[in-house]
Amino acid sequence: MGKLDGKIALITGGSDGIGLATAQRFVAEGVEHVFITGRRQKVLDEAVKKINSKNVTTVQGDVSNMADLDRLYSLIQKEKGRLDILFVNAAICETESITLVTEKHFDDIFNINVKGVLFTVQKALPIFVDGGSIILNASVGSIKGYPNESVYSASKSAVRSFARCWTVDLKERHIRINALSPGPIDTLMLRSGGNTEEEQKTYIDGCVADTPMNRIGTPDEVAKAVVFLASGDSSYITGIELFVDGGMGQI
């Protein structure tokens, strides 16, 4: 038996990186069905091939677009009638010096990383089962200060605050809300941290140097933590921020 047998799950930003690895883990742990979202249909189609299961449905859409979210939940309600697990993973990371931050830079990040998180959860609640589990993907940036990441880090601090507040708001429904905060993970997002190959290598080398375990993590290592928070193994855990960061934010 799997840890998630019979559960219906949704992963936003599930077409690559941490989201894709989590979808693969969910399937391996016996979910009845997992829905994954993403903005790029081609990448979603490739993800389905990698997951290689009949128990997955892709839904193209943008979490900052209310019509896309309404369409997503209408489909889930029609096909399955409920949600047991929600992994709110969709996010973007863009860097900019405080002296150069523009309104567009701020809006782009907060629309997806904060507004998108809020309404992804809010619009899920009518079909979300009492006693279910919601996991919000935050970041070690929620507690650390990094050059040129003030807007991104602020957005992830907001996500951490959501987990605390919604734990209280939804306690009567016994819905557990937890934040997961990865450190440097080997994803396309991490490897885009530079305009040239040399800059990208310098950025990754810096991440490794700042991590006590002297390496970057894998998407699957984060996915295992998501499974833990989604499953009954964490039945007495709510409102926490679980770091999967190789010690980066702890030392």
N, C-alpha and C positions, 0 to 999 in steps of 0.2 A: 504493500500500500504506500501511496505517496503522501506527502505532508499536506497537499492541497486537493486531495481527491474530491471531485464533485463541485468545485468552486468555479464561479464565473468571475473573470478578472478583466480589468482594463489597464493598459499601460499607454500613457501618452508619451510621444517621442519614442516610439518603440521600434523604429525602423533600423537603427544602428546603435553602436556603442553599448552603454549600460542598459538601455531599454530593450534592445534586441537580445542581449545576453540574459536578461531577466525573463523575457518571453520564452526563451529556450529552457531555462530552469523551471518555469511554471509548468510547461508541457511535461518535462521530465518528472515533475512532482505530482502529476495526475490531474491538473485542472480539467474541468469539463470543457471549458472554452476560454480562450483569451482573445480579446480585441486589442489591436494596436493601432495607434494613430501616428501620422506624420504629415509634413507639408508636401513631400515629394512622392508622387505615386510610383515613379520608377524605383526609388529606393525601397518603398514598401513592398513592391513586387519581388524585389531581390531578397528582402527579409523573409518573405513567405517560403521561398525556396530553401533558405538556410534553416528555418525552423522545421520545415519538412513534417508538417502535421496537418491533419484535416480539422483539428480543433482550434484553428486560428482564423480570424477575420480582420482584414485591414480596412481602415476608414481614413481616407485622405481629408485633412483639414488643419486649420490653424486654431490653437487653443485660445488665442486672443480675439477670435471672431465668434460672437455669440450665436450667429446662425449656424456656424459649423458645429459648435457644441450641442445645440439643440438637435441638429440632424444626427449627430453621433448617438446621443442618448435615446432618441426616438427609435433608432435602429436596434440598439441593445434591448430596449424594452420590448420591441416587437419580436425579436428573435429569441430572447432568453427570459425576459420578464423581471430580471433582477441583476444586481451586482453584489458580490461578496468581498472583492478585493479591488482596490484602486491604487495604482502606483503613479503618482503625479510626477512625471519625469521630464516632460518637455521643457527645454530651456535653451537660452543662447548665452554666449559669453563673448563680449566685445570689450576691448581695453581702450582707454584714453586718459591722458593726463587731465587733471582737474582744470588746468588752464585752457584746455581745448574741448572740453565736454560741450556738446551741443544739445539742444532740445530734442532733436531726432535721436541722438545716441541714448539719451535718458528714456524717451518714450519707447523706443524699440526694445530695450531691455526690460523695463517695468511692465510693458504690455504683455509680454510672454511670461516672464519669470514671476510676476506678482499678480497682475490682473488675471492672467491665464490660469494660475493656480487657484485663485479664489473662486472663479466661476466654474472651473472644472469640478471642484468639490461641491459647490453649491448646487449645481445642476444635476449632480449624481445622486443627491440625497433622496429624492422621491422614489428611486428604484433601488436604493442601497439598503441591504438587510441590516436589521438590528444585530449588533454583535460582530459586524464586519470589521475589516482592517483597512485603514487608509495610510499610505506611506508617502511622504512628501520628500522629494529629492532636493536637499539643500546643498551645502558645500562647506569645506573647511574654511572657506573665505568668510563664513558667517562669524568666525571668531578671530580671524587673522587679518593683518593689514598688508596688502601687496601693492607694489607700484602700479599705477594706472588702472586699478580695478575697483575704484571706489563705488561706482554705480552698480557694477555686478555684485560686489560684496554686500552692498546695502540691500539689493534685491533678495539675496539669499538669507540675510538677517531677518527680512520680513517673512520669509518662508518659515524660518524657525519660530518666529512669534505666532504665526498661524497655527502651528502644531500645538503650542501651549494653549492658546485661546480656544481652539476648536475642541480640544480634549475636554474642556469645561462645558462648552456649548452643547456637545453631543453625548455627554456622559449618561443622560437618561436613556439613550438608545444603545448604550454599551458599545458604541463605536470607538475603536481604538485609533488614535491619531499619533503617528510618530514621524520624526524627521530623520532622514539618513543623510549624513554629510561625508561624501567622498573627498579624498585628497587627490593627488595627481593620478589619473587613470588613463591607460593607453587607449585613447579614443581619437577620432578625427578632430573633435573639439580641442583636445589637448595639443595635438600635433599641428593645429593651425595657429599656435601661439608664436607667430613670426611671419614676416613677409618673404623671407628667403629660406632656403634649406639650412644655411648657416645659422640664421636667427632661431629657427625652430630647434636645431640641435643645442644651441646655447640655452634656450628656454628649458628644454627637457633635462639637460645636464644640471641646471640650477634646481629643478624640482627634485631630482635624485639627491643632490647634495643637501637639500633641506629636509630630507626624509630619513629618520633614524634607521629604517630598514634598507636604505641605500638602493631603492628601486622604485619605479612607478608600479601601480597596481594594475590588475586586469579587470575588464568589465565583469567577468564571471565571479571574481571575488566580491564585487559589490552585489551582484545578483544573488549570491548565497545569503547575504545579509538581508536582502529584500524578502527572500523566501522565509527567513526566520521571523521577520516582523509581520509577514502576511499569515503565518501559520499559528496553530495552537501552541507551538513551542514558546511563543512570547505572550501567552494569554494574560499574564499579570503585568504587562509592560505597556504604558501609554504615556504620551507627553514627552518622551525622551528625544534627545539628539544622539544618534548612534554614529560614531565616527569610523569610517573605513578609510584610513588615511596613512597607514604605515607609521603612525606616530607623529606625523608632521604638525598637527595642531595641539599635541599633548606635551611636547618637550620644550 
